[in-house]
């Protein structure tokens, strides 16, 4: 795994802002999955800065609090990075789905797990009793019973799991709470209808996917009597987001192929003046080569299986409906190697291409690539450096 030199730089204590965290339910159900955290810096000028609201990532699996508990250390790194720069950050959770026990991929994984358990049990039996569970009728019966129990547990665990529409509704409910409690979010004495502070909205990982889809559906905002997205948000911020859930094809592929390579890189002056390792990580890429890389070399059947395993059916792909994206300034912060360079997983991440498509519509947008990967970007110093520069421009 390649890391940039900035990961080794010591953190300047004068640039780190202390913060406090508070948690709130955004619906009356008082469910952990329908709650949000506010990371508020301990500085007096935070109310003069934009409020950042980010939908957390969970691989769409935020169905149980125990799942969030296992990933909270990672999810909290993003809001902490924002708060330490002196900006209030709202971290939005939503309900999630759950792996489908009937999926071929799920059954295959369960079969492997059961097989590993069987081999481990053999070792224990041999060590203590000098016998093993033979691969005969008894062994087959054991495997069948163990696999059946695993499937039953998955079915029970997935009860009341959310659909993708449920996830979008949760995020919209959180935004309603946010809009009605702006004074609580910013910790000021102004009325709750004060809307002077700019809002930067977005998400990271699968949270970026959910956030991008609600931005493309103004009806969700009208139904809740919220201002339209162009009035509600001043900037959209995505950090290593999932923006593609199926291969490029048809008009989208032809349109991207027609774009110049300059459209696939950040041409913003802010990127041109990026310092140190961050500037060195912004790379140009030929659009046609990139499309060939995604459509012809990626085993799309496997990515389709991953989506079907979680949802049981295809889900919307934001980049395929990019034309519905509101004309709001966008900031895409991506990794040069999202999934360690594995092309069949990188298929999900399309920040550079999404940026190019928005720019072709004359939407203000820029992509900044950092020398990190999807699992480490939230806690990286490169991200803090980019956020510091980009959020300052929103002021």
ABEGO torsion letter per residue (X at the ends): XBBBAAAABBBBAAABBBBBBBBBBABAAGBAABBBBBBBBBBAAAAABBBBBBBBBAGGABABAAAAAAAAAAAAAAAAAAAAAGBBBBBBBBBBBBBBAABAAAAAAAAAAAAAAAAAAAAAAAAAAGBBBBBBAAAAAAAAAAAAAAAAAAAAAABGBBBAAAAAAAAAAAAAAAAAAAAAAAGBABBAABAABBBBBEBBEAAAAAAAAAAABAAAAAAAGBBBAAAABABBBBBGBBABABBBBEAAAAAAAABBAAAABBABAAAAABBEAAAAABBBBBAAAAAAAAAAABBAAAAAAAAAAAAGBBBBBAAAAAAABBBBBBBBBBBABABGGBAAAAAABAAAAAAAAAAAAGBBBBBBBBBBBAAAAAABAAAAAAAAAAAAAAX
